[in-house]
């Protein structure tokens, strides 16, 4: 995305499927959504990389962020880097368009990104969401609020845990599993991905899932 307007399609080598961290269960999600088939059937479907030129954040759009060589969690190795911010709600999406799947890969700042898209979720324009979940790193305190925010504020209908080392997709997380999810991952130093659904499937999903048991399933 350039100039804050979604503008390009996805091109893949010899028509191969888009990369979705293929050694992980994310690929199973992409396959279940039949993304390649949808792209063929609907020429208006585009893949947008919002973070290619701007920093997605819940700060006011067009704010300036500075990254320097100084200490702290976010630094650069040489010189000073400036980035302009944008909220997902402020992107110039086409009128009446929807977002089939939003993938967030931002190393611990997932909550900031999702807070910037509350209007899109409220209007039911985002249908599926994938994000990384790491509760135990020193700068990951906001992770404790992440799944409750996705469930209660954004209105996810179901949340699935995705194994990061295999193709395993665990069945929708129960209330017990969700209540223990952060503490289990923090204590056991687990890292996983979360897949959230916000709309009802119009047709039967072919997604294959396995039972998830708190403190037993290695997600």
C-alpha positions as CSV (number, residue, x, y, z in Angstrom):
1,X,0.0,0.0,0.0
2,X,1.4,3.4,-1.0
3,X,-0.1,6.9,-0.3
4,X,-2.5,5.2,2.1
5,X,-4.7,3.8,-0.6
6,X,-4.9,0.0,-1.2
7,X,-3.6,-0.4,-4.7
8,X,-2.1,-3.7,-5.7
9,X,-2.8,-7.4,-6.3
10,X,-0.7,-10.4,-5.2
11,X,1.6,-12.0,-7.8
12,X,3.0,-15.4,-7.1
13,X,5.6,-17.5,-9.0
14,X,4.0,-19.8,-11.5
15,X,0.6,-19.4,-9.7
16,X,1.8,-20.9,-6.5
17,X,-0.2,-20.2,-3.3
18,X,0.8,-17.2,-1.3
19,X,3.3,-17.8,1.5
20,X,1.6,-18.3,4.8
21,X,4.4,-19.6,7.0
22,X,3.9,-23.0,5.3
23,X,5.4,-25.1,8.0
24,X,2.7,-23.9,10.4
25,X,-1.1,-24.3,10.6
26,X,-1.6,-20.9,9.0
27,X,-1.5,-22.7,5.6
28,X,-4.4,-24.9,6.7
29,X,-6.4,-21.7,7.3
30,X,-5.6,-20.3,3.9
31,X,-6.5,-23.5,2.3
32,X,-9.8,-23.8,4.1
33,X,-10.8,-20.3,3.0
34,X,-10.0,-21.3,-0.6
35,X,-8.1,-18.1,-1.1
36,X,-6.6,-19.0,-4.5
37,X,-10.0,-20.1,-5.9
38,X,-11.6,-16.9,-4.6
39,X,-8.9,-14.8,-6.4
40,X,-9.6,-16.5,-9.7
41,X,-13.4,-16.1,-9.3
42,X,-13.3,-12.5,-8.1
43,X,-10.9,-10.2,-10.0
44,X,-11.6,-7.4,-7.5
45,X,-10.0,-9.3,-4.7
46,X,-6.7,-7.8,-3.8
47,X,-4.0,-8.5,-1.2
48,X,-2.8,-5.4,0.7
49,X,0.3,-5.0,2.7
50,X,-0.6,-2.0,4.9
51,X,2.7,-1.9,6.8
52,X,4.9,-1.6,3.7
53,X,5.2,2.1,3.9
54,X,3.5,3.2,7.1
55,X,3.4,2.1,10.7
56,X,0.0,0.7,11.7
57,X,-0.8,1.8,15.2
58,X,-3.6,3.2,17.3
59,X,-1.9,6.6,17.5
60,X,-3.6,9.3,15.4
61,X,-2.9,8.8,11.7
62,X,0.0,10.9,10.3
63,X,1.8,11.0,13.6
64,X,5.6,10.6,13.3
65,X,7.5,7.9,15.1
66,X,11.3,8.1,15.6
67,X,13.5,5.0,16.0
68,X,17.1,5.7,17.0
69,X,20.3,3.8,18.1
70,X,19.6,4.5,21.7
71,X,18.5,1.9,24.3
72,X,15.0,0.5,24.4
73,X,12.9,-2.2,22.9
74,X,12.7,-0.6,19.4
75,X,16.0,0.6,17.9
76,X,17.8,0.7,14.5
77,X,21.4,-0.4,13.9
78,X,22.5,2.7,11.9
79,X,21.2,6.2,11.9
80,X,17.7,7.3,12.7
81,X,14.5,6.1,11.1
82,X,11.2,8.0,10.9
83,X,7.8,6.4,10.2
84,X,4.4,7.9,9.7
85,X,1.5,6.2,11.4
86,X,-1.9,5.1,10.2
87,X,-4.9,3.5,11.8
88,X,-6.6,0.7,9.9
89,X,-9.9,2.5,10.3
90,X,-8.4,5.5,8.4
91,X,-7.2,3.5,5.4
92,X,-9.1,4.6,2.2
93,X,-10.8,1.2,1.7
94,X,-13.2,1.0,-1.2
95,X,-16.8,1.7,-0.2
96,X,-18.8,-1.4,0.7
97,X,-15.7,-3.5,0.5
98,X,-14.8,-6.2,3.0
99,X,-11.6,-7.7,4.3
100,X,-11.6,-11.5,3.9
101,X,-8.7,-12.1,6.2
102,X,-6.5,-9.7,8.2
103,X,-3.0,-11.1,9.2
104,X,-1.2,-9.2,11.9
105,X,2.6,-9.9,12.3
106,X,4.0,-7.1,14.4
107,X,6.0,-8.7,17.2
108,X,4.1,-7.9,20.3
109,X,2.1,-4.8,19.2
110,X,-1.0,-6.7,18.0
111,X,-3.3,-5.0,20.5
112,X,-2.2,-1.6,19.1
113,X,-3.0,-2.6,15.6
114,X,-6.4,-4.2,16.4
115,X,-7.5,-1.2,18.5
116,X,-6.9,0.9,15.3
117,X,-9.5,-1.2,13.5
118,X,-12.4,-1.2,15.9
119,X,-14.7,0.5,13.4
120,X,-13.9,-2.1,10.7
121,X,-14.7,-4.9,13.1
122,X,-17.9,-3.2,14.4
123,X,-19.1,-2.8,10.8
124,X,-18.4,-6.6,10.2
125,X,-16.0,-5.7,7.4
126,X,-13.2,-8.0,8.7
127,X,-14.2,-11.7,8.4
128,X,-11.2,-13.6,9.6
129,X,-8.1,-12.7,11.7
130,X,-4.7,-14.4,12.3
131,X,-2.2,-13.0,14.8
132,X,0.9,-14.3,16.7
133,X,0.6,-14.8,20.5
134,X,3.6,-14.8,22.8
135,X,2.8,-14.2,26.4
136,X,6.2,-14.7,28.1
137,X,8.6,-12.2,26.6
138,X,9.5,-9.3,28.9
139,X,7.7,-6.7,26.8
140,X,4.5,-8.7,26.3
141,X,2.3,-7.5,29.2
142,X,-0.5,-6.3,26.8
143,X,-0.8,-9.9,25.6
144,X,-2.9,-10.8,28.6
145,X,-5.6,-8.4,27.3
146,X,-5.3,-9.6,23.7
147,X,-7.7,-12.5,23.5
148,X,-10.3,-10.9,25.7
149,X,-10.2,-7.8,23.5
150,X,-10.6,-9.9,20.3
151,X,-13.5,-11.9,21.8
152,X,-15.4,-9.3,23.8
153,X,-14.7,-5.9,22.1
154,X,-14.1,-7.0,18.5
155,X,-16.8,-9.7,18.7
156,X,-15.0,-12.9,17.5
157,X,-17.4,-15.8,17.2
158,X,-14.7,-18.5,17.6
159,X,-11.0,-18.5,18.4
160,X,-8.7,-21.4,17.4
161,X,-5.1,-22.1,18.5
162,X,-2.7,-22.9,15.6
163,X,0.4,-25.0,16.2
164,X,3.5,-23.1,15.0
165,X,5.6,-26.2,14.3
166,X,3.0,-28.4,12.5
167,X,-0.3,-28.1,10.5
168,X,-2.4,-28.8,13.6
169,X,-5.4,-26.5,14.1
170,X,-7.1,-27.0,17.5
171,X,-10.9,-26.8,17.8
172,X,-12.5,-23.6,19.0
173,X,-11.2,-22.7,22.4
174,X,-13.7,-23.3,25.3
175,X,-14.3,-20.8,28.1
176,X,-12.0,-22.8,30.4
177,X,-9.2,-22.8,27.8
178,X,-9.6,-19.1,27.1
179,X,-9.5,-18.2,30.8
180,X,-6.3,-20.2,31.3
181,X,-4.7,-19.4,27.9
182,X,-2.4,-16.5,28.9
183,X,-1.2,-18.1,32.2
184,X,-0.6,-21.5,30.5
185,X,1.5,-19.9,27.7
186,X,3.3,-17.6,30.1
187,X,4.4,-20.4,32.5
188,X,5.3,-22.9,29.8
189,X,6.9,-20.4,27.5
190,X,4.7,-21.4,24.6
191,X,4.3,-19.4,21.4
192,X,1.3,-19.9,19.1
193,X,-0.9,-18.3,16.5
194,X,-4.6,-17.4,17.0
195,X,-7.2,-17.6,14.3
196,X,-10.5,-15.8,14.9
197,X,-13.7,-15.9,13.0
198,X,-16.1,-13.0,12.9
199,X,-18.8,-14.2,10.4
200,X,-20.8,-17.3,9.9
201,X,-19.6,-19.6,7.1
202,X,-22.0,-19.6,4.1
203,X,-21.0,-23.1,3.3
204,X,-19.5,-26.0,5.3
205,X,-15.9,-25.4,6.2
206,X,-13.4,-28.1,5.3
207,X,-11.1,-27.0,8.1
208,X,-9.8,-30.1,10.0
209,X,-9.4,-29.5,13.8
210,X,-8.1,-31.5,16.8
211,X,-9.3,-31.3,20.4
212,X,-7.5,-28.7,22.6
213,X,-6.9,-29.4,26.2
214,X,-5.4,-26.7,28.5
215,X,-1.9,-27.6,29.8
216,X,-1.8,-30.6,27.5
217,X,-2.0,-29.5,23.9
218,X,1.3,-28.0,22.8
219,X,0.0,-25.0,20.8
